[in-house]
Amino acid sequence: MVTINGENLNAAGKTAAQFIAEAGYNVERVVVERNLVILKKDELEITVFQDGDTIEILNFVGGG
């Protein structure tokens, strides 16, 4: 299991980019932190979630 934003999910084996797309996030508007390390945008395609990972996804929204 992978803990994503405080919720235990079966996301092990997926890349960060796969999970972001499946969850409906816009990759241009998120920041992903894996085990307290912020991933660079070019790392999202190659970073594979592992059992025990703790992931935080921050989604930026605009307003005015």
SVG drawing of the C-alpha trace seen along z (x, -y; Angstrom):
<svg xmlns="http://www.w3.org/2000/svg" viewBox="-12 -38 26 41">
<polyline fill="none" stroke="black" stroke-width="0.4" points="0.0,0.0 1.0,-3.5 -0.2,-6.4 -1.3,-9.3 -2.6,-12.4 -3.2,-10.4 -5.2,-7.6 -3.9,-4.1 -4.2,-3.2 -3.1,-0.3 -0.8,-2.4 2.4,-0.4 4.0,0.2 2.5,-2.9 4.5,-5.9 3.7,-9.2 2.6,-10.4 0.2,-7.4 -1.4,-8.0 -1.8,-11.8 -3.5,-11.1 -5.8,-8.4 -6.7,-10.6 -7.7,-13.4 -5.0,-15.9 -3.5,-18.3 0.2,-17.5 1.0,-21.2 -0.7,-22.2 0.6,-19.7 3.6,-19.2 4.4,-15.7 6.3,-14.9 7.6,-11.3 8.9,-10.4 9.6,-14.0 11.4,-14.7 9.8,-17.0 9.9,-15.4 10.9,-17.4 8.5,-17.4 10.8,-15.3 10.9,-12.6 7.2,-12.0 7.4,-9.6 10.2,-7.5 9.3,-7.5 7.5,-4.3 5.6,-4.2 6.7,-1.4 4.9,0.2 5.4,-1.9 5.9,-5.2 4.2,-8.3 3.1,-10.6 1.6,-14.1 0.1,-15.7 -0.6,-19.4 -2.9,-20.7 -2.8,-24.5 -5.9,-26.3 -6.3,-29.9 -8.9,-32.3 -9.5,-36.0"/>
</svg>
